[in-house]
């Protein structure tokens, strides 16, 4: 495994920005390595995806400028809130424009309110609503974003198992994962998903601990977390990155992505 040191930050006109650009550029150049280094059946489902994925959250986004061979888009399709007995659905409200060739990942964000029952009815409703996102144009994969508490893990596992059984066998299913889970918490190791993306930002109380471990060379111990990185453009991060892994990038500002943002990610200028 060849590692390259970078410092991730979005001060794009500073050394941090240059190093981020270097990493993304190296990731783009490593596309051909992805297929030969990811050998499991789960990994193979994601081999056709570009090495860099931009998260497009709830704001207007015009990403028609993206090169679909180098970039995919994971867009917030809906937010589902588990209430005490029901599931409240909030579909995406803001426009998203992409080229017809751009691969799309439909992201469902799950939140909780008060003390949800975590019932079978709620689980089935979530699955139904997630399956509906497959009807959206150009969707090639699904992603679930749920910061499940310890008491919610059983419910989440059952939800993912049922969802996995209902989607096409070739359809990639990924989840976001707290970086602390990927380092030392084995509960996610056998979840029925193809990828768990370590979220190396917005880590709260674990921020210093996790960043120190990564800076000192500790890799994620969970196999599902060893395929990608999730980073934000506004959080500095010093660590060794495996350049063959996919990178998901969240833009940490209210404004949408621009062609200038992407140019800076992959340019040495």
Buried (B, 14 or more C-beta within 10 A) or exposed (E): EEEBEBBBBBBBEEEBBBBBBBBBBBBBEBBEBBEEBBEEEBBBBBEBBBBBBBBBBBBEBBBEBBBBEBBBBBBBBBBBBBBEEBBEBEEBEEEBEBEEEBBBBBBBBBBBEEEBEBBEEBBEBBBEBBEBBBEBEEBBBBBBBBBBEEEBBEBBBBBBEBBBEEBEEEBBBBBBBBBBBBBEBEBBBEBEBBBBBBBBBBBEEBBEEBBEBBBEEBBBEBBBBBBBBBBBBBBBBBBBBBBBBBBBBBBEEEEBBBEEBBEBBBBEE
